[in-house]
Amino acid sequence: MTAGLTQQLGAFVADVAVHGTPGEVREAAKDGLIDSVGCMVAGSTDEAVRIALEALPTPSGGSARLWFSERTTSADHAALINGIATHVLDYDDSCLRGHPSAVLVPAIYAVAQERGSSGKQLLDAYIAGYEVWAELVDRERGFHQMKGWHPTGIFGSIAAAAACAVLYGLDAQRSAWAMGLGASQSGGLMSNFGAMSKSFHVGRAAQAGVVAARLASHGFTASHDAIEHPRGFLAAVSPTGDVDLERPADRLGRDWQLLPRRVNLKKYPTCYYTHRALDAMLQILAENPVAADAVERIDVTLSQEHALALRNAQPQTALAAKFSMQFAMACAVIVGKVGLAELTDAFVCREDIQALMRKVTITIDTRYDPETPGAAYEDRVTLFVRGMPERSRAAHHATGHAQLPLPPSHLQSKFIDCMAFGGYQGDAQAFLAQLLRLEDVAVIS
């Protein structure tokens, strides 16, 4: 009898644990890993992390580090707290309909630090998680967000379980159990965007992956078809039931999805659905700066799916502003940029920002990009300024997208800036150099 999807995924993960991954794939994995480490440290001082630490006392005795400080705890707790920190600023990379790196990196670093894994094993684990995520998300023809699911939360626990299974060196059966256990811990709602709970989705998914792999390593079982069963994971989260449960997972280990798809690095610390419009607006302003009080209206055209995620038309907090096209446009016009310094409650509530947000209108575009589910082919910004002709620009890919990449120097400067923002006490340049040659590190500590 042909093995089902869950078993095929288990066999792939076990093979990665034994044989590793090609060097060029490991090299491609570094972008997401470096970006997430920087975002984790930058987010470590956020109020959400402080509250999580206060509410969930840190277990002692483990060797997994919290945001690469001297503070250590158990692997599962580190994955939770570091996952929250990595995603709370919404500055981490985006791809595969979600934020794979923000889940995978906290999970694998926590386990690798406890187990003394090598840098190569860490990269292999990241790749296994990425490839499993890609395999699962590509089977769905619908758009999970329209059902209310946050894809990062629902796919993350399975991918993290796969990644951690590599570090535990699990065989095919136990790797499949780990992913089945991860599937039963999936969760995350779109309705929680703009609150601390969105970053909790990431932390819980990372923690779930650690717990699932650890349980499976001790023989804790899950169903052999937990993912593809008619009442299993893929069918349960599918928005309309238009999901492929039958196709063999025969590209795994052969056509590495990380090589062509990469990760989309974020230039701005806001929801990725604002980025194309931000690029367009900043291009308009670079050609002809305008005074905010002369702006009569700003119209942004994007898909219904993306507009629904950007749910906050008049945000009053920085967390809510990350999911507001109105804030993104107002901030771009008034400051000329959107960075971490602008994502504060005080800045969002400034009178001029609040006034300009009320002048932003949203128009829905039903011309979809065939390569990007849920996205319009392009997002367009039209600026109406008193006494001047209207100006309009459109963007098909955001700057930092895999098809429009930022130079390596930008990733490295972002990393250094994030480490400084988070008050990192070590040598950030030396840490970056280590991450750039991670495959040569004998033991992760």
N, C-alpha and C positions, 0 to 999 in steps of 0.2 A: 504494500500500500504506500502511495506517495505521501511523504511527510507534509503536514499542513504548515501554514505560515508561521505559527509560533515556534514549531520545531525547526523550520528552516532558519529563522532568526537566531535560535539557540545555537545551531551548528555554525553559523557565520561568526557569532560572538566568540565561541569557543576556539574557532580557527584563528581569529585575531589574537586571542590570548596566547596561543602556542607559537604562531608564525609571524605575528606582527603585521605591519603594513608597509607599503613601498615608501621609499625615502621622499619622493616628491609629494606624496599625500601628507606625510608628517610635516613637511615644510609648509604646506598650505594650511595646516591646522594651527600654526603659530599665531596668525592674525587674530583669530577669535579668542585664543587663550590669553594673549598679551592684552587685548582690549578689555577682556573681562576682569583680569587682575587689576588693571588700573581703575576700572569702574567700581570694583569691590572696595578698594581702599578709599576712593573718593566718597563712596556712599556710607562708609563705616561711621561717620560722625552725624548721620542723619537722625532725626527724631524717631523715625520708625525703628531703627536699630536700637536706639537707647531704650525704647519702650519694650521691645522684644527681649532684650537682655534683662530688664527689670522684671518682666512678667514671667520669664522662663529662666530661672536661675541656671547658671552654667555648670554642668557636671564637671567635676575635677577628675584628674587621673589620666585623661587622654593626651595624645600627642598631636592632634590636629589643631592648627593655628587659626585664630580668629583674625581675618584680614592681614595675615602675615606679620602680626605683632608678636610679642613674647607671650601673649595670653593663649593658653591651650585648653582644649576640651575634647570630648568624644567626637568621633567622625560624624555621627548623625546630627549632633547638635551644631557642630561647625558648619556642616552643609546647609542647615536651616538658616542660621544667622548670616553666614557669608552669602547665601543666595539672596536673602532680603537686601543686604548691602549692595550686591552687584546690580540689582535691578531697580532699586528705589529711586535713583536719579533718572531712569529711563534714558541712559546714555550708552547702554551696551548695544552690541551689534544685533542685527535683525536679519533673519532669512527663514526659509521653510515655514512661512506663515506665522512665525513666532520668534522666540529668543533662545535658540538652543544653547549658545555658549554660556549664558547667564545661569542656566541650570547645570550644564555639564561640568563647568570649571570648578564651582564650589564643591560639587560631589566628588570629583576625581582627585582634587587636591587633598580633601579631607581623608579619603581612603588611602591615597598614596603616602601621606605623611604618617598615618598610623602603621602602614605596612612596610614602609621603607622602599617603595617602588622606585624604579629608575625613570629618568626623563623620557626614554623611548616608550616605556610602558604607559606613562601618563599620556603621551601623544596618541598612542594606539587606542587607549581607552576613549579619549575624546572623539577620535575618528569612528570608532565602533558606534558610539552614541549618536553621532551625526548621521551616519549611514542608516541606522535603524529608524531614526526620526524621518529621514527623507523617504525611506521605503514606505512607511506608514502614511505619511501626509499625502503622498502622491497617489494613493489609492482612492482618495475622496475627491469627487468632482464638484461637490458643493463648497460652501464657504461656512466654516464652523462658527464664525462670529455671528452670522445671521441667526443661528440657533441660540446664541448667548454664551457659547463656549469661548474661553480664552485658550487658544491652541497651545500656548506655552505650558499651561498647567496640565492639560490633558495628555499631551505627547511627552512632556518633560519627564514624568515619573518613569515611563517605560524606557526612554532613551538613557536616562541616568542609571537605571538598573542594568542596562546593557553595558554601559561604560564601566560601572563598578564591578560587574561580573568579570570583565577583562582583568582588572587589578586583583581580584580574588582568584583568578586562574580557574574559573569554573568550567566544567565540561559542558557538552551540548545540552544535556538534560537539565542540569542545574541552572544554566544560563536561561533556558526557556522558562523554568520556574520563576527565576528572578524577574523576567519581563512580565510574566503573568501576574506576579505579586505587585509589580509596578502598575500594571493596568488597573488593578482593583483600588489603587490609591489616586487615580487620576481625578482632577477637579480644577475649577477656576472659572469664574463668571465675568463676562463682559460688563455686567452692571456694577462691578467693583472697580472699574477703571477710574482713575482720578482720586483714589484713596490709598492708604497704606496697604490695603489688602491685595492690591495687584502685585506688589513685591513679595507678599506672603505666598502667592501662587508659585513663584519661582523657588523660594526657600523650601516650601513643602515638597515640591517636585524633586529638588535635589536631595532632601532628607529621605524622601520615599525611596529613591533609587538606592541610597546607601543601605537602608533597612531591608529592602527587598533582596539585594545581593547577599547581605549578611545572613538573612534567614535561609535563603536558598543554599548557601554554602554549608549550612548545618543540616540540610535535608528537608527543609520546610517546603512543601509542595504547592503547586498551582496546577490548574487544568492544562492538559496538553494542547488545547485549542482556545485558550483564553482570549486571544486577539481576534481570530477569524470566525469564531462560532457565530451562528445567526443571532444569538443574544449576547455576543461577546463585545469586546471593546470597540472595534471599528463600527459595527452596526449600531451600538448604543449611542455613540457620539455623532453619528452621521446626521446632518441637518434634514435630509430628505430620503435617506436610504440609498442614495446613488453612490455606492462604495463598492470597490472591487475586492471581494473576499477570496477569489479563486486564483488569480494570476500567480504563477510561481515567482518567488523572490530570487530569480536566477541572475540578476545583475549584481547582487551583493558579492563583494570581494573581486569583482571583475571590472565593472564600470563604476569607479569611485565617484560618487556624486559631489564630494567636496572639491574636486579639481575644477570642474566647469562652473559650479554654483557659488563656491566660496561663502563668505559672509559679507553682509552689507554693513560697512562701518558707519556709525552715526557721526555726522558733523555737528548736530544740534542735540541738546539734552531734552528732547520732546518726542512725543509719539512719532514713529516713522512716517505715519500718514500725513504729517505736516511738512515733510522735508522737501518734496518736489515743489510745493507752493512757496516754501521759504526760498529755495534756490531761484525761482522765477521772480519773486518780489525783490530779492537782493540784487538781482541782475538789473531790474528796472531802476532801482535806486542808485546803483553804481553809474548808470548812464545819465541820470538826472535826479539828484537829490531833491526832496520836497519837504516842506514844513508840514508837520502833523495837522496844524489847524487849517491848512489849505485843502486837506483831503475831504472830498465830498462823499466818496464811497469806494469800497474795495470789494470786488466780486471774485470769488474763488470757485472754480469748477472742478469737481471731483466726483468719484463714484458714490452711490448711495451707501454701499458697504463701508467705505472709509469715513463717510460723513457720520454714520451712526456711531462709530468708535470715538469720534471727536465730539463728545456729547455735551461739552460745557461751553455754552455761548458767552456766558458772563462769569468766568471763574473768579473766586475770591481767595483762593489759596494757590500756592505753587504747584502742589500735586494735581489739582484740578486743571491748572493752566497748561500742563503737559498734554492734555487731551482737549485742546481748544484751538481751532484754526483762527478764531477771532484774536486770541492772545498772540499767536505766532505772527500774524500780520501786523498787529499793533506794535509789538515789540520790535519787529524788523524796521518799521517806518520810523519809530521814535529813537531807537538806539543804534540802528544799523547793524545789529547782530542779535543772536540768541545764544547765550552761553549760560554757564552755571551761575554767574553773578546775577543774571536776570531772573533766575528761578527762585525767588524768595516771595514770601507772602506780602511783604511790604511793597516790593516792586509791582507785583500783580495788582495790588489795590491802589496804586497811584492814580490820581484823578485823570491824568492825560491818557494813561493806558486804558482805563475803564471807559473813557469817552470814545476813544478811537475804536475799541472793540465793538461798540454799538453801530459802527458804520460798515461793518463787514457783513456781506451777504454770501450765502452758499447757493450755488446752482449745481444740480445733479446732471452728470454726464453718463449716458448709457452706452457709450462706445467703449467696450472693454478691451483690455490688453490680453490677447490670447495666451501670453506666456506668464501672466501674473493674475491668478484667480482673485476676483474681488476688486481689482484696480481698473480705473479708467485707463485708456491708452496713454493719456497725458493729463496732468493737472495744469490748469491755466489760471493766471492771476491777471485781472484787469483793474487798473488804478485810475480813478476819476479824481482829478485835481482842479480846483476852481481856476478858471481862466486859461486852462491848458488842454490840449487834445488828450483823449484817453490813451493810455499805454497798456499794452498787453504782452505777456510772455508766457510760454508753456514749457514744461519739463516732462520728458518721458522717463528718465531715470534720475534719481536723486544723486547728488554728489556723494561719493562713498559707496554707491552700489557696485556690485561685482562687475557690471558692464561699464561703469564710469568711476574707476577706483581712484582713491586719494593716493598720493605718493607715500612710500614707506616712511618718509620723514614725518608725515602728518600723524601716522599712528604712533610713532615714537614720541613726538612732542605732546600728543594727547596723553599718552601714558605718563610722562613726566609731570604734566600739569595736574593730572588726576591724583598722582601720588602726593604732590604738594598740597592739593586741595584737602586731602584726607589726613594731612599731618603725618605722613610716613616718616618714621624715625631712622630708617636705614639709608643706605646709599642707593637711590633710585636708579641711577645710571648703571651701577654694577648689577642690580637686580634685572634690569632690562637686558643687559648683555648676557646674563645667565639664561633668560627666557629665549633669547635669539639662538642660543646653542643648546637648547634643552635636551636634545638627543644625546649630548655628551655627559649629562649629569648622571652620576652613578646611583645616588640615593636622594630622593626628595625629602627635604626636612623643613 
